[in-house]
Amino acid sequence: MIALRLDPNLEKEITTVAKNLGLTKSDLIRKSVIEYIGKLESPNGWELGKEFFGRYSSGLKNLSVDRKRILKEKIRAKRK
């Protein structure tokens, strides 16, 4: 069991929301904590890789369209 102190405004808001949802305050808090922990345990793809996205950017915005031409130019430049 956990005892928890809340400021009066938050406790009032919890009471109101619980009443509107037809839940007890304990049920509302329990469900809220479970949902919060569930979100912490499963980060999305962006959160997992955000430090890597764009990290090694070439600065070229046309790679998907002109990849073959760009590759040929790089090979030709190496041969010279």
Contact map, one row per residue, 1 for C-alpha under 8 A:
11100000000000000000000000000000000000000000000000000000000000000000000000000000
11110000000000000000000000000000000000000000000000000000000000000000000000000000
11111000000000000000000000000000000000000000000000000000000000000000000000000000
01111100000000000000000000000000000000000000000000000000000000000000000000000000
00111110000000000000000000000000000000000000000000000000000000000000000000000000
00011111011000000000000000000000000000000000000000000000000000000000000000000000
00001111111000000000000000000000000000000000000000000000000000000000000000000000
00000111111100000000000000000000000000000000000000000000000000000000000000000000
00000011111110000000000000000000000000000000000000000000000000000000000000000000
00000111111111000000000000000000000000000000000000000000000000000000000000000000
00000111111111100000000000000000000000000000000000000000000000000000000000000000
00000001111111110000000000000000000000000000000000000000000000000000000000000000
00000000111111111000000000000000000000000000000000000000000000000000000000000000
00000000011111111100000010010000000000000000000000000000000000000000000000000000
00000000001111111110000010000000000000000000000000000000000000000000000000000000
00000000000111111111000000000000000000000000000000000000000000000000000000000000
00000000000011111111100000000000000000000000000000000000000000000000000000000000
00000000000001111111111110010000000000000000000000000000000000000000000000000000
00000000000000111111111100000000000000000000000000000000000000000000000000000000
00000000000000011111111000000000000000000000000000000000000000000000000000000000
00000000000000001111111000000000000000000000000000000000000000000000000000000000
00000000000000000111111100000000000000000000000000000000000000000000000000000000
00000000000000000111111110110000000000000000000000000000000000000000000000000000
00000000000000000110011111110000000000000000000000000000000000000000000000000000
00000000000001100100001111111000000000000000000000000000000000000000000000000000
00000000000000000000000111111100000000000000000000000000000000000000000000000000
00000000000000000000001111111110000000000000000000000000000000000000000000000000
00000000000001000100001111111111000000000000000000000000000000000000000000000000
00000000000000000000000011111111100000000000000000000000000000000000000000000000
00000000000000000000000001111111110000000000000000000000000000000000000000000000
00000000000000000000000000111111111000000000000000000000000000000000000000000000
00000000000000000000000000011111111100000000000000000000000000000000000000000000
00000000000000000000000000001111111110000000000000000000000000000000000000000000
00000000000000000000000000000111111111000000000000000000000000000000000000000000
00000000000000000000000000000011111111100000000000000000000000000000000000000000
00000000000000000000000000000001111111110000000000000000000000000000000000000000
00000000000000000000000000000000111111111000000000000000000000000000000000000000
00000000000000000000000000000000011111111100000000000000000000000000000000000000
00000000000000000000000000000000001111111110000000000000000000000000000000000000
00000000000000000000000000000000000111111110000000000000000000000000000000000000
00000000000000000000000000000000000011111110000000000000000000000000000000000000
00000000000000000000000000000000000001111111000000000000000000000000000000000000
00000000000000000000000000000000000000111111101100000000000000000000000000000000
00000000000000000000000000000000000000000111111100000000000000000000000000000000
00000000000000000000000000000000000000000011111110000000000000000000000000000000
00000000000000000000000000000000000000000001111111000000000000000000000000000000
00000000000000000000000000000000000000000011111111000000000000000000000000000000
00000000000000000000000000000000000000000011111111100000000000000000000000000000
00000000000000000000000000000000000000000000111111111000000000000000000000000000
00000000000000000000000000000000000000000000011111111000000000000000000000000000
00000000000000000000000000000000000000000000000111111010000000000000000000000000
00000000000000000000000000000000000000000000000011111111000000000000000000000000
00000000000000000000000000000000000000000000000011111111000000000000000000000000
00000000000000000000000000000000000000000000000000011111100000000000000000000000
00000000000000000000000000000000000000000000000000111111100000000000000000000000
00000000000000000000000000000000000000000000000000011111110000000000000000000000
00000000000000000000000000000000000000000000000000000111111100000000000000000000
00000000000000000000000000000000000000000000000000000001111100000000000000000000
00000000000000000000000000000000000000000000000000000000111110000000000000000000
00000000000000000000000000000000000000000000000000000000111111100000000000000000
00000000000000000000000000000000000000000000000000000000001111100000000000000000
00000000000000000000000000000000000000000000000000000000000111111110000000000000
00000000000000000000000000000000000000000000000000000000000111111110010000000000
00000000000000000000000000000000000000000000000000000000000001111110000000000000
00000000000000000000000000000000000000000000000000000000000001111110000000000000
00000000000000000000000000000000000000000000000000000000000001111111110000000000
00000000000000000000000000000000000000000000000000000000000001111111111000000000
00000000000000000000000000000000000000000000000000000000000000000111111100000000
00000000000000000000000000000000000000000000000000000000000000000111111110000000
00000000000000000000000000000000000000000000000000000000000000100111111111000000
00000000000000000000000000000000000000000000000000000000000000000011111111100000
00000000000000000000000000000000000000000000000000000000000000000001111111110000
00000000000000000000000000000000000000000000000000000000000000000000111111111000
00000000000000000000000000000000000000000000000000000000000000000000011111111100
00000000000000000000000000000000000000000000000000000000000000000000001111111110
00000000000000000000000000000000000000000000000000000000000000000000000111111111
00000000000000000000000000000000000000000000000000000000000000000000000011111111
00000000000000000000000000000000000000000000000000000000000000000000000001111111
00000000000000000000000000000000000000000000000000000000000000000000000000111111
00000000000000000000000000000000000000000000000000000000000000000000000000011111
